[in-house]
Amino acid sequence: MQRYFIEGKVPDNRIAHITGDDAKHIAKVMRQTAGDGLIAVMEGKAFRATIISADRDIELRLDAELETKVEMPKQVTIACGLPKGDKLDLITQKCTELGMYALIPFAAERSIVKWDAAKGDKKIARLQKIAKEAAEQSHRTRLPEIHNVHSFKQLMAAAESFDAVIVAYEEEARSASPARFAEILKTLYDKSSILIVFGPEGGISENEISHLKRAGALFTSLGPRILRTETAPFYALSAMSYEFE
């Protein structure tokens, strides 16, 4: 069944409404009418639902709650230095499928792309739409939060609220005894919220590394090969899924 996220709390009478593009998709694309079923997700819970009416908006009844366990047991936030082109779209989509809790794009010193503040709201809205569609496709029960672009200073301030901060640092892969990601993961079983920082195409600068070290971040290589900025988050989330799920 097609899955749709609905904002707000589960109504006491179990009657919910879907509006906007999702309502059009149900009525015009899926051609569903009264009596048809779908999956509705509210407050992190998935319900079988039956359409009551599909005139303009969709009115539906929430039926049985589905027993699901699809969310990553760790709240993993991905912080990525602004990459070139449409790589941020790809990172958002695939990291959502892999269980990302939230995404923080940040303007790194070596980011080639300069964020256009005037178009920022539209870009974030686009990423939120990509995350929503990916969450529906992968049958998640929670939408990842897509944060506005942070400066590095703002990122460092945000990092203080996490139980652990990990930095994917390519120089670790070149060192004589690199910190293995698998070994770091073994130390995180008592941690709930984890921030993983990835640099843009040019990597993380020495100045940024110094600030992260002073903040107590853990540095790791992601294997002996140097990964692209859009590939590294997929590697990390896949490894975390293997370790914790």
HELIX and SHEET records of a PDB file:
HELIX    1   1 GLY A   20  LYS A   24  1                                   5    
HELIX    2   2 HIS A   25  VAL A   29  3                                   5    
HELIX    3   3 LYS A   87  GLU A   97  1                                  11    
HELIX    4   4 ALA A  117  LYS A  119  5                                   3    
HELIX    5   5 GLY A  120  GLN A  137  1                                  18    
HELIX    6   6 PHE A  152  ALA A  159  1                                   8    
HELIX    7   7 GLU A  170  ARG A  174  1                                   5    
HELIX    8   8 PHE A  181  LYS A  186  1                                   6    
HELIX    9   9 GLU A  206  ARG A  214  1                                   9    
HELIX   10  10 ALA A  232  PHE A  244  1                                  13    
SHEET    1   A 5 ARG A   3  PHE A   5  0                                        
SHEET    2   A 5 GLY A  37  MET A  42  1                                        
SHEET    3   A 5 LYS A  45  ALA A  54 -1                                        
SHEET    4   A 5 ILE A  58  LEU A  66 -1                                        
SHEET    5   A 5 ILE A  15  ILE A  18 -1                                        
SHEET    1   B 6 GLU A 145  ILE A 146  0                                        
SHEET    2   B 6 ALA A 102  ALA A 107  1                                        
SHEET    3   B 6 GLN A  75  GLY A  81  1                                        
SHEET    4   B 6 SER A 193  PHE A 198  1                                        
SHEET    5   B 6 ALA A 164  ALA A 168  1                                        
SHEET    6   B 6 LEU A 218  THR A 220  1                                        
SHEET    1   C 3 GLU A 145  ILE A 146  0                                        
SHEET    2   C 3 ALA A 102  ALA A 107  1                                        
SHEET    3   C 3 HIS A 150  SER A 151  1                                        
END                                                                             
